[in-house]
Amino acid sequence: MAHEETLNELHTILHDTRLEHEDRDDLYTILSQTSEEECTRIVELFKKKPDWIYKMMDNLTAKRAALGIGSHDLWKEILEQEEKELLILSTK
């Protein structure tokens, strides 16, 4: 699948969620900066497990909050939780 097609599919998937418009745009902007291979994997993940869209958005929101208050400890906690989630995903 060409990268442009993958990006269009990502856009469609995100558009069909219950995320706020701004959140969809933010998540799309970030994910569209990934490589073609990574983007394809993300699209496939979202198709198989749509709840991961919301997990990624929750993580993005949490990271913004941590940056906003300048909390290194909160940032570290968020990354540790992400790592656990990804480990669980990779074993399924």
Secondary structure, 3 states (H helix, E strand, C coil): CCHHHHHHHHHHHHHCCCCCHHHHHHHHHHHCCCCHHHHHHHHHHHHHCCHHHHHHHHHHHHHHHHHHHCCHHHHHHHHHHHHHHHHHHHCC
